[in-house]
Amino acid sequence: MDTVTAREQDFAALAGRLRGELTRHCYRMMGSAPDAEDCVQQALLLGWREYGSLQDLGAARPWLYAIATRVCLDALRARKRRMNLFGPSLDEFEPSAGPWVEPFPGGVPLGGPESAGSIRLAFVALLHDLTPKARAVLLLHDVVGLTASEVSTALDLTLAAARSALQRARQVLAAKPERRVEKPTDGRVVEAYVAAWNAGDVTALIGLLHRDIVMTMPPWQRTFHGRDAVGTFMTGVWPRYRAFHAVASQVNGQSAVALSARGETDEMRLHSLHVLGGSGDSIDEIILYAPPLGAELMNAWISAP
């Protein structure tokens, strides 16, 4: 076996081993699952081209993370330039005042370097209060597990600058007002929520809601407080459709339900994604994602394990 072939096989094994966590890292950086996938593909292509020049194969993991992070930073700069020149496109439309993130199919596998909380919507939203460079420093050190020296090399910073940026990023997050934290939802409650939609039973649906439930609809500035307000909204939605089909799923390591609806035609179309938070036998939080989110991502939610 010649050296080039051996190197190619080594890189293919490295990419296969790290692709999942790299995708989640790029998602945390970008706030968008499709953008994360684009960044990972570009990073792996660059890595494939440059792997032959890597001197220390033991440093392959931080080296590949450095490439992926730089690709994300370039993509974020390009996104900002487009926004400044042309305004937001449909997939970048942000009507709300603060940053928002799209959900991510699935969660974090057990036994890896990432904690389950590192993919939660509340945590990723907090990350997007940071500048892209500060976000990169924090993620590479606190989530990926690189040393301060490896972070400084990855982002072309001095060691002192990397440590200072990490400290400032932690201080910024610590100073943010407390946000709602999505709680694990009892599987039986999720099943009942799915069954209520599929049976067309709005009374049963409202009965699953906690009296102090909060429902948000990012990126829109719409928040419903309390069972009565959410129930009124749900009751208003129900008559617009002839039937619903709900499927339990998981996004950001949290319980979710993907909803399709049949309107005036017989075609069942993807309608919305409901990320659920609850305690006991009720649901106390719904984060509802609706169009203009794409059908491709909705299908990914439905198929997520």
FENPEFEN-V17911 format. One record per backbone hydrogen bond with DSSP energy under -1.0 kcal/mol. CO is the residue of the C=O (numbers start at 1). NH is the residue of the N-H. If there is no record, write none. Layout:
# FENPEFEN-V17911
co=CO nh=NH
co=CO nh=NH
This chain:
# FENPEFEN-V17911
co=2 nh=6
co=3 nh=7
co=4 nh=8
co=5 nh=9
co=6 nh=10
co=7 nh=11
co=8 nh=12
co=9 nh=13
co=10 nh=14
co=11 nh=15
co=12 nh=16
co=13 nh=17
co=14 nh=18
co=15 nh=19
co=18 nh=22
co=19 nh=23
co=20 nh=24
co=21 nh=25
co=22 nh=26
co=23 nh=27
co=24 nh=28
co=25 nh=29
co=26 nh=30
co=27 nh=31
co=31 nh=102
co=32 nh=36
co=33 nh=37
co=34 nh=38
co=35 nh=39
co=36 nh=40
co=37 nh=41
co=38 nh=42
co=39 nh=43
co=40 nh=44
co=41 nh=45
co=42 nh=46
co=43 nh=47
co=44 nh=48
co=45 nh=49
co=46 nh=50
co=47 nh=51
co=50 nh=53
co=51 nh=54
co=56 nh=59
co=57 nh=60
co=59 nh=63
co=60 nh=64
co=61 nh=65
co=62 nh=66
co=63 nh=67
co=64 nh=68
co=65 nh=69
co=66 nh=70
co=67 nh=71
co=68 nh=72
co=69 nh=73
co=70 nh=74
co=71 nh=75
co=72 nh=76
co=73 nh=77
co=74 nh=78
co=75 nh=79
co=76 nh=80
co=77 nh=81
co=78 nh=82
co=79 nh=83
co=80 nh=84
co=81 nh=85
co=82 nh=86
co=83 nh=87
co=89 nh=92
co=104 nh=252
co=106 nh=253
co=115 nh=118
co=116 nh=119
co=120 nh=124
co=121 nh=125
co=122 nh=126
co=123 nh=127
co=124 nh=128
co=126 nh=129
co=127 nh=130
co=131 nh=135
co=132 nh=136
co=133 nh=137
co=134 nh=138
co=135 nh=139
co=136 nh=140
co=137 nh=141
co=138 nh=142
co=139 nh=143
co=139 nh=144
co=140 nh=146
co=147 nh=151
co=148 nh=152
co=149 nh=153
co=150 nh=154
co=151 nh=155
co=152 nh=157
co=158 nh=162
co=159 nh=163
co=160 nh=164
co=161 nh=165
co=162 nh=166
co=163 nh=167
co=164 nh=168
co=165 nh=169
co=166 nh=170
co=167 nh=171
co=168 nh=172
co=169 nh=173
co=170 nh=174
co=171 nh=175
co=173 nh=176
co=186 nh=190
co=187 nh=191
co=188 nh=192
co=189 nh=193
co=190 nh=194
co=191 nh=195
co=192 nh=196
co=193 nh=197
co=194 nh=198
co=195 nh=199
co=196 nh=201
co=201 nh=205
co=202 nh=206
co=203 nh=207
co=205 nh=208
co=206 nh=209
co=208 nh=283
co=210 nh=213
co=211 nh=227
co=213 nh=226
co=214 nh=286
co=215 nh=224
co=216 nh=288
co=217 nh=220
co=220 nh=222
co=222 nh=217
co=224 nh=215
co=226 nh=230
co=227 nh=231
co=228 nh=232
co=229 nh=233
co=230 nh=234
co=231 nh=235
co=232 nh=236
co=233 nh=237
co=234 nh=238
co=237 nh=240
co=238 nh=241
co=243 nh=262
co=245 nh=260
co=247 nh=258
co=249 nh=256
co=250 nh=106
co=251 nh=254
co=254 nh=251
co=255 nh=276
co=256 nh=249
co=257 nh=274
co=258 nh=247
co=259 nh=271
co=259 nh=272
co=260 nh=245
co=261 nh=269
co=262 nh=242
co=262 nh=243
co=269 nh=261
co=272 nh=259
co=273 nh=289
co=274 nh=257
co=275 nh=287
co=277 nh=284
co=277 nh=285
co=279 nh=282
co=282 nh=279
co=283 nh=210
co=284 nh=214
co=285 nh=277
co=286 nh=216
co=287 nh=275
co=289 nh=273
co=294 nh=298
co=295 nh=299
co=296 nh=300
co=297 nh=301
co=298 nh=302
co=299 nh=303
